[in-house]
Amino acid sequence: MVEVKKKGVYLLKGKVLVEDADQCSIAEVNHHLAQAGLSPLIQDKIEQEKACTATMAYGILKSHNVANDMKNLQLRFDALTSHDITYVGIIQTALASGLKEFPVPYVLTNCHNSLCAVGGTINEDDHIFGYSAAKKFGGIFVPPHQAVIHQYMREMMAGCGKMILGSDSHTRYGALGTMAIGEGGPEIVKQLLKRTYEISRPEVIAIYLDGKPKLGVGPQDVALAIIRAVFKEGIVKNKVMEFVGPGISNLSVDFRNGIDVMTTETTCLSSIWCTDEQVEKYYKIHGRKEAYQKLEPGEVSYYDGLVKVNLSKIESMIALPFHPSNVWTVHELNDYGADILRQVELEGQQKIENPHLKLNLTEKLVNGRLKVDQGIVAGCAGGTFENIVAMTAILGKQSVGDFSLSVYPSSQPVFLELMNNGSIEQLTIAGASIRSAFCGPCFGAGDVPANNGLSIRHTTRNFINREGSKPVDGQLASVALMDARSIAATALNGGQLTAATDVEFTPSQQTYQFNKQIYDNRVYQGFGKANSDEKLIFGPNIISWPKVRALPENLLLKFASVIHDPVTTTDELIPSGETSSYRSNPLRLAEFTLSRKDPAYVGKAKAIQQLEVKRQLIAEGGAIDDLAKIFLPIIDEGQSEEQIKQLVTHTGLGSVIFAIKPGDGSAREQAASCQRVLGGDANIAVEYATKRYRSNLINWGMIPFTIASDDKEKINVDDLLYIPAIRQAIVSGKETVTAYIIHSDKKTAIELIMQNLSQDDRDILLSGCLINYYTD
């Protein structure tokens, strides 16, 4: 199905792959072209450096780079987008940093906290704040239930050759010719303040599509097959996935969008696809024909790696708990269910962190076949027009019985067209529950299964806790990812896991018509209409960020949590679900930090934070006695009282988290900012799972240290970490610093690495956080 090559390859005329073409003669290269029926090259030799500039990604990056350096990019984006979990904090931060007006279109959608079901008025208060901000600063405001964030951006904002930045990890519009990146909120703030997004030019990986999907195979199946092939070895981590090859023309635009949005789960930076007449038609349907241009690589383009996908061989797939890369074919699971599920139970038990709570998936086997409790199709991945139409073709009006099936169309225009063509009627008669546009099932705020329940979902993620589990409280449910087609086939069989490729059905020929009047009547279009006289409307839960101190000369940190899991997700760092109601209240939200992974963390972090408050009072005449015990291990024998006071005055106290590979998953900045609110000064990792999490740490003033893998054995919870002269090390541009782990009064040296920090990164860390950096 999927073949991976880690070495560089050339693509000729956008169609013919040649490995090591720089070592081939032009005669040999032209022979390959002739076999494909293509005209020969007229150049004398293949030049890798020139071919690198012939990718679509290079051209788009170059056109958005404001620096005279294509190795170290400084990017400005054409549009920005955030949803109602992130935009309040972003606007508050930008406002504190001098925001006067949104300089580019900034879309504020309301698709995460739109149910307003938890926390009293606080969710709707955020929406009112967002609307007032759109009027004051000139934004675009999409009210609740109108569209999920990425569907609106596809329909109304994407454009060929554009770049869009969003504070949501699934910001991906590559199939529409737009390079989009999901980042934490502080990167949106930088764009709002007319600053740049700084990054080393990423490598580009060719995703070469060939063949045509068989009946019953959908975009989620293709996406999961790719994720399985590339995730664990980080093949495309922080790189651009460039989709090329003849197979693209065999995919509808909806199908392409469905694959593209899942590229986030590969940990890539962004994506871009060749565009064609189908994309042109998409823009015409949406009343934006000017947004189209043909995108394709140059005659000879070089890629840093290759993922070759034979679409004809893709099967119906399923990603079992607790990660989108834990992928099997549905047939494999049906044939070897007991063995596979037992393996998933063993691996999953390590993530649960509750020895009294057992993951019992094998109990779901009935006569050797997996029986699931619930199916959901929703959001930017599942709730598209063609996915739901395909479900209707498979299910029709046949009863789903006691199988719970919920369908969330991704926007009101999609919903309207599904009503017009009868799909909503048929699914409703079959027993499906039809909902409004809402992202909740992706992060555990909608259709939460019962305890021990197993839900199959065409959504984006299936991390532990995303479906409402609270292992600490003895509650556990699981999610597996599948395509909408196989979910419909499973519903047809009463919940018995079924591949859509095993069901006979006639594919629908329904065409899509877009009705823009829905948005004209409801969406506030305020870009270019900023009104400084408008008042921001604050609810009682909207709290400003607490003051953060600058980086001291030295740091003395306590390891408040030590995590040895292979990967730590942002959901484990700050849980999703009902906690999202408190995203506008950093003090309340911080109480949930690591609550489902390490419940002791908050108490430990607060204890050292209280000592830091006392330390800061010493310069004002406070007593040093209360701090003597914690500072004792770093006080040299014979130091005078004045020397000790100077050491304490210039050595900040804080907490630190160690995890082997933290930050997989969501772009939410709160995974980092909540640690900062509790006095966190750093993370230490063997590596960071994503650039966006590392960026969030930096923007919140937390140093993203890495260490050698062998050094992880030196670290224990409650150990102290003394980092002398850290401020000077940051100032002088050092990439390593010697620190000391203090365990039972024994000091052990450890080298902390802080590579690839730009000058802006270092200045932000010195200031203490991005807000301080802009207001200093």
C-alpha positions, 0 to 999 in steps of 0.5 A: 500500500505505502512504500517509504524511501528516506533518500532523496528522489527527483520528480521529472515533469511532475510524473516520473520518479527517478532516484539518484538522477544526478548520477544518471546521464541525461540520456538515461533520464530522457529514457525514463521520460520516453517510457512515460510518453513525455518530452525529453529534457533539454538541459545538460545535467540535473542540478540538485540545488536548482531542483530543490527550488522547483517544488511547489513548497519552495515557491510558496515559502519564497513568496511569503519570506520577508528575509533575504535568506531562503535558509532561515525564513521569516514568514508573513501569512495571508490570513489567520484563524482561531477557534473559541478555545484559543482566541480569547487568550490570543487577543488578550496577549496581543492587546497587552502587546500593543494591538490596534487593528488586525493587519490581515483577515483573522477568522474567529470561529466558534466550534469547540465550546459552542455547546455552552454546556459546562461552566454556566455563562462562561462559554457564551461570554467568550463568544461575546468577547470574540464578537466585540473583538472582531468589531473593534479590531476588524475581524471575521466572526463565525457564530456557533454552529455555522461551521467548524473552523477548517471547513469555513477556511476551506470554503471561504479563505483558502486560495492557491499559493496562499499561506494561512496560520491557525491556532489549531493543529489541524490547520491544513488546506494543502489540497486547495493549494494553500500551505497552512500551518497549525501553531500555538497562540503566541505565533498568531500574536506575532502575526497580529503585531506584524512580526514574522514566523521564523523557521529554518527552511523545511525539507520537502517530502514527495507523497507520490499517489498512484492508482485509484481507490476501490469502492468503499475506501475513503480518505480516512483509510488512505490517511491512516495508511500513510500515518502508519508508514511514517509516524513512528520513525518521524519520516516527515516530522517538521517537514512539508508533505508535497502531494504529487503523482497521477493518482491525484486526478482520481480523487475528488476535492473532498477526498483530498481534503480528508487525507490532507487534514490528517497529515497533522498526525504524521507530525509534518509542518505543512502540506501542499498538493498539485491543483487541477481542474477539479480544484478550479471547479471547487473554487467556482462552486464557492463563488471564488474562481479568482482563488484558483491557479494551477500549482505543480512542480517544475520540470525537475524537482528534488525531494528529501524523501519519498512516500509512495502510495498505491491507492488501488491497494489501500484497504479499509483501515482502523486506528486502534487506541490510543494513537492514530498511528496504531493502524491495522486493516479491518480485515486483519482485526477481524481475522486476528482480533484476540491477538491484536486487541490483547497487544493493544490492551498491554500497550494501553495499560501503560498509558492509563497510569491507574493499576486498578483500572483495566482496559478490556477490549478483548471483551468486545469480541463476539464470536471472534468479531469486534462489536463496537458501541458507538459510531460518530462522523464529525468535524473537518475530517469526517463531516464533509459532504461526500463522506455523509453522502457515501454513508447514505448510499451504504446505509440508506433508511435501514435501521441502525438498531441499538448501535448509536450513530451520530453525524455532524455535518461540517458546516451549515452550507453542507447541512443544507445541501444534505437536506436538499438531496435527501441524505439527512432524511434517510439517515434520520429515518435509519436512526442516526442522530444529526447534529450541528457543526461542532468539533467536540467529538474530536476532543471529548466534548460530544457523544462521550461513550459510557464507561468501557465503551468503544467508539469508532469515529471519523474524526482526527484523533483517538488519544487517551482522555480525548473521549471523556475518560478520567482514569484517575476517577475510574472512568475509561472509554476508548476510540478507534478511528475509521472512515465514514464508509466503514462506520456506516457499514458497521452500523448496517451490521448492528455494530459488528466491525465491518469494512465498507469494501465488504458491503455492496452498494451503489456510489452516489452521483450527488453533486454539491452546490454551495449557498453562500447566503447562509454566511452572508446572513450570519457571519460578521465580515469586519476585516478592514472595518476596525472601530477603535470606539467599540468596547471589548465585552469581558465575562467574569471568567476572562482573566488576564495572564498573571505577571511572569518574571524575567529569566534570573541569573541562575535557576534552581528547579524542582522536577515536579513530574518525570514521565518515561512514556515514549510519547507524551501528548498535549492531552496528557499535559493539559486534558481536553474535554470539559476543561476547555470551558476554562481556557480564558481563565489561566488560573483555573485552567492551570489546576488541570495541568497533568491532572490525568497523567500525574495528579501530584504535579500541581501540588508540587509545582505550587509548593516551589512557586510559593517559595519563589514568591518568598524569594522575591521578597528578600530583596525588599528585606524579607527573611532568608530563613524560610528558604535556607533548606532548599538553597542549602545544597548549592551554598558553598562552605564558607560563604558569607551571609551577604554572598548567600543573600546575593545567591538567593536574590539572583537564583530563581526558584521554579519547577521543571517537567521531564518527558522523553518526547512531549508535545504530540498532538494539539497546537494548544498553547495551554499545554505550555502556558499552564506550566508557566502559570504554576511557576514552570521554567523549563521542560527537559526532553530527549526530543520534542514531538512537534515544533509547535509545542517547542514554540509554545514553550519558548513563547511562554518563557520556558527553556526547551532543553534536551538531553542525551538519551542515556542521561534520562536515568539521572532524573527522578521526581523531586530532585533539584536541578541547579543551572548556574549562569543560565541567563548569561548562557542565553545572552551569549548564544551558547547551545549547551550549559552544564547543570547539576542534579541534586538527589539526596544532597548528591550533585550529578553534572548533566549537559543541557542542550538548547540548540536552534534558538533564534535571537528572537527566541533567546530575547523572549526567554530572557524577557520571561515570555512573549508578553514581556518581550513586547512590553519591555 
